[in-house]
Amino acid sequence: MGRITRWAFLAALGTTALAGSAYGAEDDSDLKTLLAECGVTVDASDIDSCLERARVMGEADPSPKLQTLTAKLERQAEQLEENEATPVTPDNPASVIESGGGTPVTAGVSAAKAAPHAEMH
């Protein structure tokens, strides 16, 4: 009787191992899909859904790749919120570009206005 029990136990263990590896492969596939859809460039409208998917997946099966993706998406979401919260006024332009000397220059300002010393030559 002990031999039958041992074989039944080994068969159950083997079946569980195969099911676990299939489950792991499915998780890996989900991670690859998430990285493909949300890892490179994400539209502003998709950041929240990508972040939520990454957080849910990270709770179920944390990994360094998932942590990196979550951190990147959180930074993008914070930047988006900051951009939306900052009103665009003449004193506070939406887009500031650093000129060669490090002086902030509003986007759309002509070169003559940005660098009046250039006319001195």
N, C-alpha and C positions, 0 to 999 in steps of 0.2 A: 504494500500500500504506500510505503514511503517513496518508492520510485515513481509512481503515478503522480503523487502530490508534487514531487520535485519537478517532473516534466511539465505539469500544469503551471507551476510557478514560473518556470523558465519561459514557457510559451507566453504567459501573460506579461512577463517582464520584457520580452522581445517585442511584443505587440505595442506595449507602452512606449518603448524606445523609438520604434518606427513612427508612431503617432507624434511623439515629441519632436522628432527631426522634421517631420512634415510641417508641424506647427511653427517651428523655428524658421523653416524655409519660407513659409507664408509671411511671417513677421519681417524677414529680410526683404521679401518682395515689396511689402508695404513701405518699408523704409526707403528702398530704392525709388519707388514711385513718388513718395513725399519729397525726397531730395531732388528728383528730376523736375517736379512741378513747382517747388518752393525754394530750391537751393541756389539757383543762379540769380535770376532777376524776377522780382515779384511786383505785380501791379499794386498800386496803393489800395485798390479795392479788394485785393486778395490777401493782404497781409494778415488780417484778423483770422480768416478761416485757416490759413496755413499755420499760424501760431497756435490756434486751438488744436488742430490735428497733431502738431508736433508735441504739444503738452500732453494730450491724451495718450499718444503713443509712448512718450517718455515715462509716464506713470506705469504703463503696463510692462514696458521692456526698455529700461534706460540704457543709453549707449553714448559714447563720446561724440559720435557724429550727430546724434539727436540733440545733445546738449549744446553743441556748437551752432546748429541750425536754430534752435530756440533762442539762444542769445542774440544771434544775428537778426532774427525776426523781431525780437523785443526792441533792439536798437532802432530798427527801421520804423516800428510803430511809434516809438517815443519821438523820433525825428519828425514823423508825419504829424503827430499831435502838436509838437512845438510850432511847426510851420502853419498849421491851421489856427493856433491860438494867437500867433503874432499878426496883428493887423498891418496891412500894407499902407503906409503913408509916405509922403515925401521925405519925412525925417527918418523913417524906418523902411527902407526899400526891401522888397521881397528877395532880391538877388543882389548880392554884393560880391564883387570880384576883386581879388588881390592884384594890384598892379605890380610891376617889377620892383618898385621900392617898398612894397609892403603897405602902401596906403590904400585903404578901402575906397573903391571907385564903384559907383552905382552902375549896374548894367544899363547900357544905352547911352551913357555919357560919351560925348565925342572925345577924341584923343586930345584936341586943342584945349578943351576945358579941363581934362584930367591932368594934363601936363603943360601948364602955361609956360614953364621955363624952356620948353622946347623951341619956342619962338625967338628966344634970345640969341640963338646962334647965328 
